[in-house]
Amino acid sequence: MALRDYLAEEVALDFGDALLTRREALRRLGLLGLSTGAAVALLAACGGGGDGGSDDGGAGGAAPTSVPPATAPAVAEDITFPGPRGELIGAWAAAPTAKGAVLVIHENRGLTDHIRSLPPRFAVDGYSALAVDLLSEEGGTAAVGGEAEAAAALGQAPPERLVADLVAGLDELERREPEAGLAAVGFCFGGGMTWQLLAAGEPRLAAAVPFYGPAPAAADFSGSAAAVLAIYGELDARVNATRDPAVAALEAAGLIYEVRTFPGADHAFFNDTGPRYNEAAATEAYAAVLAWFDTHLA
């Protein structure tokens, strides 16, 4: 699945679930480069929804009804480091004694506060972690504007550039934790980028965890040696349609893998700031990620 198509479908999904008004959904699709006709057709195919969203340029809908997990007792450090096309921005947290080092890949909203909370959380559990801002070339997520503008900028960026920035993130992890095994974990758009990193044949990854991310079409993971834990939500039919091809590609590459599909969970169920947050599934999934890293990194 092409990244821009995936981002457009994200907007349509939010419209269908009444998290965006029709006007805001059309605006976001326009930012992604869709014509008015194509955008209208996509929303019509989605069906329903569109009346419950806010009209203030942000996602509407109800806030999560469950209590988010306790935040880690540390905050991420804002850092910059060299990238292939200039300086990259990141959020870094070091474990006192690292069992491994984790590259965190953000959703289509960029390096948000939610994503910034993850490196400290991993660090508390023994894994130094770095979240790379894939909008660094645009001045960083904060400089781009709102979440719609962030998604549009990511949709316009060549996938090769994004992968190169992630490779630079692994370089920085390796520099900071030279003895640690490397892993990547990504969410939604970042889950798709985790698959892209595997397809690029990054040889240093010992483990990878794509959360409900679409695998590239006709993926070839034969250049990778990572152990892959692929996580899906039962209700996420759109991304789940890419699950079987991803599994076939993992098997063809001879990689160690496990697929976990969480009952009753939807797309983006791990994000405790979003309307689809599922506390039980998110808690179980995080424990599964740590167990995977303990097995394949520590």
SVG drawing of the C-alpha trace seen along z (x, -y; Angstrom):
<svg xmlns="http://www.w3.org/2000/svg" viewBox="-24 -26 54 46">
<polyline fill="none" stroke="black" stroke-width="0.4" points="0.0,0.0 1.4,-3.4 1.9,-5.7 -0.2,-8.5 -3.1,-6.1 -2.8,-4.9 -2.8,-8.4 -5.9,-9.3 -7.7,-6.2 -6.8,-7.2 -8.8,-10.4 -11.7,-8.5 -11.7,-6.1 -11.9,-9.0 -14.7,-10.5 -16.6,-7.1 -16.2,-6.9 -17.6,-10.4 -14.3,-11.7 -14.1,-14.3 -16.7,-16.5 -17.1,-16.2 -15.6,-19.7 -12.5,-18.8 -12.1,-15.5 -12.2,-17.2 -9.7,-19.7 -7.3,-17.1 -7.7,-15.1 -7.0,-18.2 -3.8,-18.7 -2.8,-15.2 -3.2,-16.2 -6.5,-14.6 -8.8,-16.4 -12.3,-17.4 -13.9,-14.7 -11.5,-12.0 -12.0,-13.1 -15.8,-13.1 -15.7,-9.6 -13.4,-8.3 -15.7,-9.7 -18.8,-8.3 -17.2,-4.9 -16.5,-5.1 -20.2,-5.6 -21.8,-7.0 -20.0,-9.1 -19.0,-12.7 -21.5,-14.4 -19.9,-13.9 -16.5,-15.4 -15.3,-18.8 -15.0,-21.6 -12.0,-23.2 -9.4,-21.6 -8.7,-18.7 -10.1,-15.3 -13.4,-15.2 -15.3,-12.4 -15.3,-11.4 -12.2,-11.3 -11.0,-7.9 -13.3,-6.6 -10.6,-4.4 -7.8,-5.7 -4.4,-6.0 -1.5,-4.1 0.7,-5.9 3.4,-8.0 7.0,-7.1 8.7,-9.1 11.1,-10.7 10.7,-12.9 12.4,-12.5 15.4,-14.7 15.1,-16.7 18.2,-16.0 19.5,-16.6 21.8,-14.4 23.2,-14.1 20.9,-12.8 21.5,-12.2 20.1,-15.6 20.7,-17.7 20.1,-17.7 17.4,-15.4 15.2,-16.0 14.5,-13.3 13.3,-12.5 15.7,-10.4 15.6,-8.5 18.5,-6.3 17.9,-3.3 20.3,-3.1 21.6,0.3 20.3,0.9 19.2,4.4 18.7,3.0 18.0,-0.1 14.7,-0.9 13.8,-3.2 10.3,-4.5 8.5,-5.5 5.6,-7.9 2.1,-8.0 1.0,-10.3 0.7,-13.2 4.4,-13.4 6.4,-13.6 3.5,-14.2 3.5,-14.3 2.1,-10.7 5.1,-9.5 7.5,-11.6 6.1,-9.7 7.3,-6.3 11.1,-6.6 11.0,-7.3 8.5,-4.4 10.8,-2.0 13.8,-3.4 12.1,-2.6 11.7,1.0 15.4,1.3 15.5,0.2 17.1,-3.0 14.9,-4.6 14.9,-7.3 11.9,-8.7 12.9,-10.4 10.9,-13.3 10.3,-12.4 9.3,-16.0 12.8,-17.3 13.5,-18.5 10.3,-20.6 11.6,-22.2 10.0,-19.6 6.4,-18.6 5.8,-21.7 6.8,-23.9 4.5,-22.2 1.2,-23.2 -1.6,-20.9 -2.0,-17.2 -3.6,-17.5 -0.6,-19.5 1.8,-16.9 0.1,-14.0 0.1,-16.0 3.9,-16.7 4.6,-13.0 2.5,-12.0 4.6,-14.3 7.9,-13.0 9.6,-10.3 9.5,-7.0 13.3,-6.6 13.9,-9.8 11.9,-8.6 13.7,-5.3 17.1,-7.0 16.1,-9.2 15.2,-6.0 18.5,-4.5 20.2,-7.6 18.2,-7.1 19.6,-3.6 23.1,-5.1 22.5,-7.4 21.2,-4.6 24.3,-2.6 26.5,-5.6 24.8,-6.1 24.4,-2.4 27.2,-0.6 26.8,2.7 23.0,2.9 21.0,4.9 18.7,2.7 14.9,2.9 12.2,0.7 8.6,0.2 6.2,-1.9 2.5,-2.8 0.0,-3.2 2.0,-5.2 5.0,-4.3 4.0,-0.6 4.0,-0.9 7.5,-2.5 8.7,0.4 7.7,2.7 9.5,0.4 12.6,0.5 12.5,4.3 12.0,4.3 15.0,2.0 17.1,4.8 18.4,2.9 20.8,5.6 21.3,4.3 17.7,4.8 17.4,7.7 13.7,7.2 10.8,5.2 7.3,4.5 4.9,2.9 1.6,1.9 -1.3,2.1 0.9,0.8 0.3,1.7 3.1,3.8 4.3,2.6 2.9,4.4 4.9,7.5 7.2,7.0 10.6,8.7 12.1,9.1 14.9,11.4 17.6,8.8 16.5,8.6 17.3,10.8 14.9,9.2 12.5,11.2 9.1,9.6 6.1,9.2 3.3,8.0 0.4,6.5 -3.2,5.9 -6.6,4.9 -9.5,7.3 -11.7,4.4 -9.1,2.8 -10.3,4.4 -8.5,1.9 -5.0,2.7 -5.9,6.3 -6.3,6.8 -2.5,6.5 -1.8,9.0 -1.8,12.2 0.6,10.9 2.9,9.6 2.9,13.0 3.6,14.7 6.6,12.3 7.9,13.1 7.7,16.8 9.3,16.5 12.2,14.6 12.6,17.3 12.2,14.8 11.2,15.5 7.8,13.9 4.6,13.9 1.3,12.3 -0.9,11.0 -4.5,9.8 -6.2,8.3 -9.9,9.1 -12.2,6.1 -9.4,3.6 -9.5,1.1 -6.9,-0.8 -4.7,-2.9 -5.8,-1.1 -2.4,-1.7 -2.6,-5.5 -3.9,-6.6 -4.7,-10.1 -7.0,-8.9 -10.6,-8.0 -9.9,-4.3 -7.7,-3.7 -8.3,-0.3 -6.7,0.0 -6.8,3.8 -5.4,4.4 -2.7,1.7 -1.5,3.0 -1.3,6.6 0.4,5.5 3.0,3.5 3.8,6.5 4.1,8.6 6.5,6.1 8.7,6.1 8.7,9.9 9.7,9.9 12.6,7.6 13.6,9.6 13.8,12.6 15.5,11.1 17.5,8.2 18.5,8.7"/>
</svg>
